[in-house]
Amino acid sequence: MGADVVTLLTEAIKPADMLETDDLRDVDKEILEYMVEGRVTPVYCKKRLEESGQKYSRGYVQERLSRFVEHEHAENLLETGLYELVNDPREYE
């Protein structure tokens, strides 16, 4: 299959409001890695980021997770602050 056909197929199945890899910050990519492993909370992500030497507030991490929800990449389960990855924006490269 040619590259143009693959691109057209990918665009056809990707909702217009989903994020693309170029839209992601480095912290977003780190959080997505945690979400691939399983469900996360803002505090869990914050602590994992701290372990890797990155300092972000819980509020900032919450904003990033909320952005994933807004763009239909994650779900806030029962509005409890427990987030689950629905579809990974890095898959639409």
Secondary structure, 3 states (H helix, E strand, C coil): CCHHHHHHHHHHHCCCCCCCHHHCCHHHHHHHHHHHHCCECHHHHHHHHHHCCCCCCHHHHHHHHHHHHHCCCEEEHHHCCCEEECCCHHHHC
